[in-house]
């Protein structure tokens, strides 16, 4: 079979007006669906924010605000995790391919990953820069996920799974390096149910080996703009927390060329007498005028 045959088939399908009409409808329906889901998700997290705001007063600092946000998120998710843990029935297209923050919020099925995703989304709504940190334990990265939030120009550690934060001797929220370099001091602040293997050995923010070719290309591009230091602390995941918004704008951008192609095909099929006539403003005006002038005559003949 010639290599040109599949391309001809694709060109024929894409050029078919019935297919283009279906594609327009599908994209428009998807845009409306994604926008509704995005709005629903936004409203849910706004409700969480309103709940947190009730506990905030004038004496709160930026440190205490992020801690209170973590307390609310932990309280929301802790009971749900026990219900959905290990439940293989929760599966499907939405969970596997979209996996919006609402799935983590409603089920906590991803354990520390869900806790971190929800807290990261909440803190983003408070305009705190955040990154999801994949902790190394027993020589393996991503053994446990935590959150780092930039508060007063310091990236402080929050562990929503254990409702845990660390304080320095100066009574400030601790940073990852503070804990790593003085574990003997900070381990005294651990709760009784804490996993002792999570010792703050090391951390990464993006798994660049997850999709080898694509990840390497993105990593190379980001290094040009961020430099090596910026790349080392770049967290890819936090840029996809509002996944419905991302898909919404992708489909919106996709719809523009599809609509133009469909309009072009409609004009050449329904308006122009031959498909090989070039689509120009002059020809468009000419054949529109002819079509309008012949319309009454055609109706009189048909009658």
C-alpha positions as MATLAB code, in Angstrom:
seq = 'XXXXXXXXXXXXXXXXXXXXXXXXXXXXXXXXXXXXXXXXXXXXXXXXXXXXXXXXXXXXXXXXXXXXXXXXXXXXXXXXXXXXXXXXXXXXXXXXXXXXXXXXXXXXXXXXXXXXXXXXXXXXXXXXXXXXXXXXXXXXXXXXXXXXXXXXXXXXXXXXXXXXXXXXXXXXXXXXXXXXXXXXXXXXXXXXXXXXXXXXXXXXXXXXXXXXXXXXXXXXXXXXXXXXXXXXXXXXXXXXXXXXXXXXXXXXXXXXXXXXXXXXXXXXXXXXXXXXXXXXXXXXXXXXXXXXXXXXXXXXXXX';
ca = [
       0.000    0.000    0.000;
       1.351    3.405   -0.945;
       2.171    5.801    1.899;
       0.040    8.403    0.151;
      -3.120    6.305    0.521;
      -3.706    6.936    4.278;
      -3.067   10.666    3.797;
      -5.531   10.801    0.933;
      -8.098    9.005    3.064;
      -7.564   11.443    5.957;
      -7.781   14.404    3.592;
     -11.012   13.040    2.150;
     -12.546   12.524    5.588;
     -11.483   15.949    6.865;
     -12.809   17.553    3.726;
     -16.210   15.893    4.090;
     -18.848   18.436    5.114;
     -20.837   15.905    7.160;
     -17.741   14.968    9.147;
     -16.855   18.629    9.698;
     -20.394   19.347   10.892;
     -20.129   16.480   13.393;
     -16.676   17.669   14.516;
     -17.989   21.203   15.077;
     -20.808   19.860   17.213;
     -18.484   17.611   19.193;
     -16.028   20.419   19.945;
     -18.788   22.874   20.893;
     -20.375   20.289   23.215;
     -16.950   19.578   24.750;
     -16.321   23.281   25.318;
     -19.626   23.671   27.159;
     -19.005   20.492   29.203;
     -15.479   21.534   30.201;
     -16.622   25.026   31.154;
     -19.408   23.653   33.362;
     -17.002   21.248   35.074;
     -14.444   24.040   35.569;
     -17.081   26.301   37.126;
     -18.300   23.500   39.397;
     -14.765   22.767   40.561;
     -14.086   26.462   41.166;
     -17.250   26.795   43.255;
     -16.260   23.801   45.396;
     -12.857   25.230   46.196;
     -14.311   28.678   46.801;
     -16.572   27.080   49.409;
     -13.515   25.545   51.089;
     -11.832   28.934   51.040;
     -14.885   30.551   52.656;
     -14.753   27.921   55.406;
     -11.076   28.680   56.040;
     -11.779   32.419   56.060;
     -14.174   31.976   58.989;
     -11.269   30.886   61.186;
      -8.956   33.719   60.102;
      -8.801   36.894   62.171;
      -6.689   40.046   62.276;
      -4.018   38.398   64.427;
      -3.221   35.766   61.798;
       0.055   35.896   59.907;
       0.810   34.422   56.509;
       2.310   31.428   58.314;
      -0.815   30.795   60.360;
      -3.094   31.186   57.317;
      -1.376   28.391   55.385;
      -1.434   26.202   58.495;
      -5.175   26.787   58.962;
      -5.736   25.936   55.295;
      -3.857   22.674   55.828;
      -5.959   21.820   58.906;
      -9.195   22.232   56.921;
      -7.907   20.129   53.999;
      -6.738   17.353   56.317;
     -10.089   17.342   58.089;
     -11.926   17.118   54.745;
      -9.893   14.239   53.374;
      -8.980   12.089   56.364;
     -12.358   10.345   56.677;
     -12.815    9.899   52.934;
      -9.503    8.132   52.491;
     -10.615    5.314   54.792;
     -13.741    4.822   52.634;
     -12.126    4.835   49.181;
      -8.719    3.313   49.991;
      -8.054    0.324   47.735;
     -11.420    0.607   45.976;
     -10.811   -0.570   42.419;
     -14.381    0.256   41.368;
     -13.540    3.945   41.092;
     -12.175    3.950   37.571;
     -12.987    5.248   34.132;
     -12.189    7.927   31.590;
     -12.682   10.893   33.925;
     -10.488    9.441   36.657;
      -7.728    8.099   34.421;
      -7.429   10.825   31.787;
      -8.788   14.005   33.347;
      -8.193   13.310   37.027;
      -9.369   16.737   38.173;
      -8.734   18.045   41.674;
     -12.363   17.231   42.519;
     -11.544   13.499   42.347;
      -8.851   13.968   44.998;
     -11.156   16.189   47.016;
     -14.052   13.722   46.985;
     -12.148   10.470   47.492;
      -8.575   11.113   48.722;
      -7.904    7.895   46.784;
      -4.385    9.025   45.917;
      -3.356    9.141   49.594;
      -0.567   11.714   50.109;
      -0.872   12.705   46.443;
      -4.539   13.635   46.906;
      -3.874   15.546   50.132;
      -1.125   17.506   48.399;
      -3.165   18.220   45.267;
      -6.099   19.591   47.269;
      -3.962   21.756   49.558;
      -1.961   23.054   46.593;
      -5.177   24.068   44.818;
      -6.526   25.780   47.952;
      -3.291   27.706   48.536;
      -3.223   28.775   44.882;
      -6.635   30.369   45.430;
      -5.019   32.352   48.250;
      -2.345   33.454   45.756;
       0.478   31.540   47.474;
       3.038   30.104   45.049;
       3.164   26.357   45.692;
       5.009   23.286   44.560;
       4.297   19.614   45.192;
       7.425   18.013   46.562;
       8.206   14.353   45.952;
      10.180   13.217   48.976;
      12.900   10.606   48.774;
      12.726    7.729   51.242;
      14.745    4.516   51.340;
      16.489    5.659   48.158;
      13.246    6.098   46.183;
      11.776    9.434   45.083;
       8.030   10.134   45.382;
       7.773    7.842   48.396;
       5.750   10.626   50.023;
       4.309   13.899   48.724;
       4.296   17.129   50.672;
       3.655   20.789   49.876;
       6.034   23.711   49.860;
       4.428   27.151   49.854;
       6.252   30.438   49.382;
       5.452   32.544   52.438;
       7.314   35.803   53.019;
       9.963   34.787   50.446;
      10.556   31.433   52.171;
       9.474   28.015   50.841;
       7.945   26.433   53.933;
       6.990   22.776   54.383;
       3.435   21.532   54.946;
       2.504   17.854   55.169;
      -1.300   17.694   54.800;
      -1.403   13.885   55.043;
      -0.262   14.051   58.678;
      -1.605   17.563   59.305;
       2.015   18.389   60.055;
       4.151   21.509   59.928;
       7.541   22.178   61.507;
       8.618   25.276   63.436;
      12.150   26.594   63.735;
      13.661   27.637   67.071;
      12.653   31.178   66.024;
       9.009   30.003   65.829;
       8.810   30.309   62.047;
       7.636   27.631   59.641;
      10.598   25.512   58.622;
      11.932   24.991   55.106;
      12.917   21.644   53.639;
      16.650   22.257   54.054;
      16.113   23.308   57.674;
      14.516   19.936   58.393;
      16.975   17.949   56.284;
      20.037   19.488   57.949;
      18.719   19.179   61.515;
      16.517   16.092   61.513;
      17.378   15.217   65.095;
      15.706   18.473   66.209;
      12.679   18.409   63.921;
      11.772   14.740   64.389;
      10.684   15.617   67.920;
       7.720   17.465   66.335;
       6.403   14.381   64.512;
       2.941   12.977   65.354;
       2.672    9.411   66.756;
       1.288    7.945   63.511;
       4.120    9.294   61.329;
       5.981    6.914   59.014;
       9.601    6.962   60.314;
      11.038    6.323   56.834;
      10.104    9.855   55.747;
      13.268   11.528   57.013;
      13.572   14.441   54.565;
      16.605   12.920   52.841;
      16.018   14.669   49.522;
      13.266   15.990   47.273;
      12.395   16.502   43.628;
       9.621   18.582   42.092;
       9.148   17.022   38.641;
       9.704   13.464   37.444;
      11.532   14.176   34.185;
      11.799   10.472   33.373;
       8.056    9.804   33.327;
       7.638   10.438   29.562;
      11.231   10.070   28.293;
      11.271   11.878   24.924;
       8.642   14.532   25.612;
       9.898   15.238   29.141;
      13.469   15.651   27.908;
      12.348   18.131   25.248;
      10.312   20.185   27.746;
      13.179   20.062   30.226;
      15.612   21.401   27.629;
      13.294   24.281   26.692;
      12.644   25.223   30.317;
      16.364   25.216   31.083;
      16.839   27.954   28.489;
      14.286   30.198   30.211;
      14.695   29.242   33.876;
      18.344   28.249   34.119;
      19.503   25.129   35.965;
      18.579   26.462   39.412;
      15.060   27.363   38.325;
      14.667   24.012   36.564;
      15.687   22.078   39.686;
      12.801   23.638   41.649;
      10.237   23.683   38.821;
       7.069   21.744   39.633;
       5.144   20.683   36.541;
       2.138   19.303   38.400;
       0.974   22.562   39.983;
       0.431   24.020   36.504;
      -2.202   21.328   35.824;
      -4.277   21.646   38.984;
      -7.067   23.392   37.062;
      -7.184   20.708   34.396;
     -10.681   21.535   33.120;
      -9.624   25.111   32.404;
      -6.623   23.831   30.450;
      -8.753   21.478   28.331;
     -11.350   24.224   27.863;
      -8.837   26.626   26.331;
      -7.245   23.845   24.253;
     -10.627   22.968   22.714;
     -11.413   26.653   22.241;
      -8.174   27.142   20.284;
      -8.818   23.933   18.326;
     -12.285   25.115   17.348;
     -10.970   28.167   15.448;
      -9.254   26.278   12.571;
     -12.052   23.669   12.489;
     -14.674   26.412   12.172;
     -12.675   28.186    9.439;
     -12.219   24.916    7.516;
     -15.933   24.129    7.835;
     -16.947   27.606    6.714;
     -14.612   27.308    3.740;
     -16.152   23.954    2.790;
     -19.718   25.264    3.152;
     -18.990   28.248    0.937;
     -17.363   26.150   -1.778;
     -20.058   23.466   -1.630;
     -23.204   25.551   -1.230;
     -22.314   28.909   -2.730;
     -19.672   28.502   -5.418;
     -20.622   26.668   -8.648;
     -17.294   24.773   -8.657;
     -14.953   23.669   -5.841;
     -11.800   24.779   -7.658;
     -12.802   28.461   -7.567;
     -10.432   30.272   -5.173;
     -11.985   31.683   -2.022;
     -11.442   35.431   -2.224;
     -13.522   38.352   -0.993;
     -14.213   39.275   -4.601;
     -15.494   35.808   -5.505;
     -17.446   35.600   -2.254;
     -19.223   38.877   -2.979;
     -19.807   37.889   -6.614;
     -21.405   34.487   -5.969;
     -23.340   35.679   -2.943;
     -24.893   38.388   -5.113;
     -25.696   35.870   -7.854;
     -27.176   33.419   -5.376;
     -29.396   36.102   -3.851;
     -30.519   37.401   -7.246;
     -31.411   33.881   -8.477;
     -33.254   32.886   -5.292;
     -36.664   34.448   -6.198;
     -36.483   32.998   -9.704;
     -35.733   29.521   -8.366;
     -38.621   29.712   -5.929;
     -41.022   30.786   -8.684;
     -39.923   27.907  -10.941;
     -40.306   25.390   -8.125;
     -43.799   26.635   -7.400;
];
